[in-house]
């Protein structure tokens, strides 16, 4: 297998690199815009700078490497930035997918595309793979448009939808719910956490495993890849406080109406993951186990 990963500097990209760096079955090429942020951690892994919004760069990398499989993790996932910087968001989340699909069609490459629960309005979660999408923000809209491009592709494809991914990432600005709660409580800060949004939080290592299972099996179709427990951020925060033996009285329950954010959030998403468990052999960790894995990496 000749496997190309896009977005290798991001959280999921880094976890996939770690998972596959020493796998003898795989010739790996990691790609990201700019320099390789994990060169010091995985010096043996081949890296090439590739801006997915530039078709000539995509074509050059494909022509040189001739991948049999692509796992596409690169995207603009900051929901509020997508709302305010729509042109750049569209280029990354939609146009770039068109370029990658065209390259995969040319070389008959299997394409694994990572999507999101934000394609749904959150009126009736958790959702299975057959549920009808209805995004409530621009990020969700772009990810749904990208799915439509993938579904029409003339190469083999899999769409993996995920939810609220968390984990430890090297040299990258974004935090996650586990670290945010832990760091805030350790600093003695009171935090407001919503209790009216429901998600099935996903450990980054589990999502990487799901992507690898789909690529390894050359799976086709749509799969939900997330955690299994439907939790609110408030419930997650209490579990984090409990795990690290921190003061849970600093966590104040609130609701989404108290926050002003550019992008609307779907209230109740989360996924039913029976199909991925049955067809791919996917087994996620519990949120409690996930906190333990994150704790071991801090």
N, C-alpha and C positions, 0 to 999 in steps of 0.2 A: 504494500500500500504506500502510495506517495501522497501524503496528507499536507494540505496547506491550511493554516489557521490565519484568519484575519483578526485584527484587534488584539494581538498577543500582549500588548502592554496593559490591557484592561484586567479587571478582576477575573472574569471567566477565562480570558486568554492566558493569563498567568497560570491558572489552575490546570488548564489543558496542557500547557507546556510542561508543567511539573509531572503530570500524569503520564505523558507520552515520551518525555525526553530520552528515557533509556529503554524504550520498548523496541526490541529487535525486529518486530514485524513491520515497523513503520519507518519510512524515510520522511522526516518531518521538515517542513519549512514554515517558520513563523514570520508573520508580517504585521506591521503597524505603521502608522504615519510617524515620521521622525525617527529618533534613535531607539535602539533596543534597551529598554529600562531594566531588563533582567539578565543582561549579558554576564554580570558578575555571579549570578546564581546558577544559570544554565549555560556555561561557556561552550559546551559541546554542541549546542543547538544552532542549526542554520537559521539566519535571520536576514530578511531583506526589507528595506523601507518601501512601503507601498501605500499610496494615497488612493483609497477606493473610489474617490470622486473624480479621479483622472483616468479615463478609459485607456489611454496609451500606457500608463503604468501597469494597470491590471493585465492588459494583453501581453506586455513584455514579460511579466512575471510568469504568466501561464505558459507562454511559448518556451521559456527557459526551463521551467520546472516540470511541466506536463503533469499536473496532479491527477490522481485517480479519484481523490476525495477532497472536498473543501468543507471546513466548519467555519461558518461566517458569524463571528461574535461582535464585530465592530459595528457600533451604532452610536447615535446621540441619544443617551438614555435619561438625560436630565430633563424631566417633564416640564419644568418651568422655563428652561432655556428654549425648548422646542416651541413653547407657546409664544415667546417674544421674538425669537430669531428663526422665523419660519423657513426662510429661503435656505439657510445653512442646514437646518434640520432636514428639509426635504432632500437636499443633495446627498446627505449622508445616509438617510434611512430609506429612501426610495430610489433615486437615480442610480446610486452606487450598486444597489441590488440588481438593477437592470444590467449594468455593466458586468457584474459577476456572473449572472445567469447566462448572458450571451457568451462569455468565455467558457463557462461550463458546458454549454451546448456545443461549442466548437470542438471541445476535446472529449466529449461524452463523460464529463466528470460528475460524480455524485455530489449533490449540494445539500448540506445541512444548514438550515436557516433558523436562527434563534429569534423567537417572537415573544409576545407578552400578554399578560392578563388584561392590560389596559386597552385591548381591542374591544372589551366588553363594557357595558354601562354600569355594571355592578348592582343591577336591580334584583338579580336572582342567583347569585353565586352560592356554592361553588359550581363551576361549569365543567361539562365534559367536552370532548372534541367536536361534537355535533352542534353545540350551542350556536345561536345566531349572533354574530358580532354587532356591536353598536357603540363605537367609541364616543367618549364625552370630552376628549381633549385632542389637541393637534398631534401630540406624540402618538397616541393610540391610532389616530387616523393614518399617520404615515406608516406605522407598522402594519396596519391592515392593508394598505395599498401595496406594501412590499410582499405580503403574503399572496395577494392576487397575482403579482408578477411571477412569483415562484410556482404557484399552482398551474400556470400556463406554460411552464418551462418544458422544453423538449429533451431535457436531461433528467436522470433519476433525481428525485428530491425528497427531503423530509423537512417538515416544519416542527420545531420544538418550542412550545409556549411555556414560559416560566413566570414566576411570581416573586417579588421582593427578595432579591438575591443578597446574601450577606456573607462576609468572610474577610480574611486578612489579605491585604494587597500591598505589594512592595512599590514604594516611590510613586504613589498615585494619590491625588488630592481628596478623593471621595471617602467619606466615613460610612458606617452602617449602623443599624440599630443597636447591635450588641456593644460595640465600642463606644457609641455615643452615650448610651445609658451608663455603662461602667465608668467612663471618664467623668461624666457629669456628677454622678453620686459620690465618686471618690473625692471630687473637688468640693463636695458639700453643697452643690447647686440644687435648687428645686427645679424640677422639669415638668412641663405640661405634656401629657401624652394622650392621644385620642383613643376613645373606646367605642367609636361608632363606625370604624372601618375594619373590614375583615379580610384577612389574607392567609395564604398557606406559605409561610416563609421558607425560602430555599437556600440551603447551604451551598456555597459556590462549588465545593468539591463534589456534591451530589449532581449539580447541573453539568459539570465537566464529565462526570461518569455517564450521565444520560446522553450527552453529545457523542461520547466515544462509543457507547453501545449502538447508537443509531448509525454512525459511520461504519463501524466494524461489521454490522449486519447488512450494510447498504439498505437500511430500512426505508420504506417509502410511505408517504402520508403524513398525517398530523398526529403529534403526540404531546400530551401534557406532562411536563417534567417539573415537579415542584415538591415541596414538603407535603405531608399528609394532614397536618393538624390545622384546622381553621382557628386563627387567633387574631385578636385585636392588638395593635401596637402597645396598648396599656397592659394587656396580659403578657405580651413578650417582655416588656420592661420589668414586670414583677418577677418573671422567671430569671432574668439577668441579675436582678438585685439579690434574689435568693441564692443563685449559684455562687456569686462572689461574696456573699454574706455582707451586703451593703444595706444602707438605711432606706427601706422601701417607703417610709413616710415622706420622703422627698419627692416621690412620684405622684403628681396630681392628675386625676382623671379629668379629661375635658372632651369636647367634641369638635368636629371639623369646622363647624360654623365660626369658631373662635379664631381661626387662622385665615389670613388673607394671602392667597397664593395665586400667581397668574393663571395656573392650570387647574381646572376642576379635577377632583379625584373620584373614581367610581367607589361607592360605599362598600359593596360586598362582592369581592371576586373570589379568588381561591379556585383550586382545581380538583377534579376527580382524576386520579392517576392510575386507575385499574388497567387501562389499555397498555400503558408503558410498562407496568409491572408484569403483565401477562406476556406481551409480545417482545419486549426488549430485555426482560429480567432486571428492570430498574428497582432498586431498593433504597429509598432515602432514609437519612437519619431523622430521629425526632428532634424537635427544637432544643430540648435539654441536652441531647448528645452533641448537637451542633455548637451550642455554647461551649461545651467542653473542648471540642476540637479547636475552636477559635481561641479559647483560653490557653491551650497548649502552644499556640503559635505566637502569642503576644510577646 
